[in-house]
């Protein structure tokens, strides 16, 4: 059942991407309506959608680091122990 669902989403990747972009935009617009009087830092109070941007950049940095680390030598051939 889950395999069918994943295949369904793969076949409609443009629709899934559009849905995700619309969702992110909706969350960003909604976050502009939040009262910032109780913000703890200057950045939270004055930069709109700060935590969304922070989370996205942190995620992108983790992905970049993981790819670099994998290419740097952590990934080895499967027959490594056979030789």
KARA-V329906 format. One record per residue. NEAR is the number of other ideal C-beta (glycine too) atoms within 10 Angstrom. Layout:
BEGIN
NEAR, NEAR
END
This chain:
BEGIN
4, 6, 7, 8, 9, 9, 10, 10, 11, 9, 10, 12, 9, 8, 10, 13, 10, 11, 11, 10, 10, 10, 10, 13, 10, 10, 11, 13, 11, 10, 14, 9, 6, 10, 6, 13, 6, 8, 14, 7, 9, 8, 11, 13, 12, 10, 14, 12, 16, 16, 11, 13, 12, 13, 11, 12, 10, 10, 10, 10, 10, 10, 10, 10, 10, 11, 10, 10, 11, 10, 9, 8, 7, 9, 8, 8, 8, 6, 7, 7, 7, 6, 5
END
